[in-house]
Amino acid sequence: MDLAQHEQGRALRVVPDSGAAEIIIFDRGLSLPMVMMPTSDTYDLAAAGGARIVHAMRIRELRVGSHKLRDQLAVVVARPEPDAPDADGLLPLHLFERVAFWGRQRVLLVWPR
């Protein structure tokens, strides 16, 4: 899913995820179209590929359509592999009141909390 963060520039590419506890950002060495501020927090991340320690960031503002999520915690996972997926991260669906998918139209509707 492409999320436009500004009127111009690259969109943030995320995968909607019903199982993610927090926003996950993949660090592939690319510039991201949003402002993130480091925190001193670290977390143990358990995933299919194993467990590892990751660093937390704060996203100042994340636009999802016309909705703005402010001051969101995100964990950053290094993905330097050349064959890593081109997504910028995972968007947890629990951040929204309701979510609806229109598969044929390739549309995801979200309602804010």
C-alpha positions in Angstrom: 0.0 0.0 0.0 1.4 3.4 -1.0 0.9 6.2 1.6 1.5 9.7 0.3 3.2 11.7 3.0 3.5 15.0 1.2 2.1 16.5 -1.9 5.3 15.8 -3.7 7.9 13.1 -3.3 8.0 9.4 -2.8 5.2 7.6 -1.0 5.8 5.3 2.0 5.2 1.7 0.9 3.7 -0.4 3.7 2.1 -3.8 4.1 -1.1 -3.8 6.1 -0.6 -6.3 8.9 -3.2 -7.6 11.4 -0.5 -9.3 13.5 2.0 -6.5 14.0 2.1 -5.0 17.5 3.8 -1.8 16.4 4.7 0.0 13.2 7.7 -1.7 11.7 10.1 0.3 9.5 12.6 -1.6 7.4 15.9 0.1 7.2 17.1 -0.6 3.7 19.5 2.4 3.6 16.9 4.6 1.8 15.6 8.0 2.8 12.0 7.8 4.1 9.3 10.4 3.3 8.6 11.2 7.0 10.2 12.6 10.1 11.4 10.1 12.7 13.1 10.9 15.9 15.3 8.4 17.8 14.5 7.1 21.2 16.7 5.3 23.7 14.3 2.3 23.7 15.2 -1.2 22.4 12.9 -4.1 22.1 13.2 -7.9 21.5 11.6 -8.6 18.2 10.3 -12.2 17.6 9.5 -13.0 14.0 9.5 -16.1 11.7 13.2 -15.5 10.9 14.2 -15.5 14.6 14.5 -13.1 17.5 16.7 -10.0 17.5 17.0 -6.6 19.3 15.7 -3.6 17.5 15.7 0.1 18.1 12.6 2.3 18.5 11.9 5.6 16.8 9.0 8.1 17.0 7.2 9.0 13.8 6.1 12.6 14.1 3.2 12.3 11.7 2.1 9.4 9.5 -0.6 10.1 6.9 -2.9 7.3 6.0 -5.2 8.7 3.4 -6.9 11.8 5.0 -6.1 10.6 8.5 -3.0 11.7 10.4 -1.4 9.5 13.1 0.8 11.6 15.3 3.7 10.7 17.6 3.6 7.0 16.7 6.1 4.5 18.1 7.9 2.4 15.4 10.6 -0.2 15.6 13.3 -0.2 13.0 14.5 -3.5 11.5 17.7 -3.6 9.4 17.0 -5.1 5.9 20.2 -4.6 4.0 19.9 -7.8 1.9 19.8 -7.0 -1.8 16.8 -9.3 -2.2 14.8 -7.8 0.6 11.2 -6.8 -0.3 10.8 -3.3 -1.5 8.3 -2.4 1.2 9.2 0.3 3.8 7.5 -1.5 6.6 4.4 -3.0 8.2 1.3 -1.0 9.2 -0.6 -2.6 12.2 -4.3 -2.6 11.5 -5.2 -2.4 15.2 -4.3 1.3 15.0 -7.7 1.8 13.4 -11.3 1.5 14.6 -12.3 -0.5 11.5 -10.7 -1.8 8.4 -12.3 -2.9 5.1 -10.7 -4.4 2.0 -12.1 -4.2 -1.5 -9.9 -6.8 -3.2 -11.0 -6.3 -6.8 -10.5 -2.5 -6.6 -7.3 -2.9 -4.5 -8.6 -0.5 -1.9 -8.2 -0.5 1.8 -10.6 1.6 3.9 -9.7 2.6 7.4 -11.6 4.4 10.1 -9.6 6.2 12.8 -10.0 5.5 16.5 
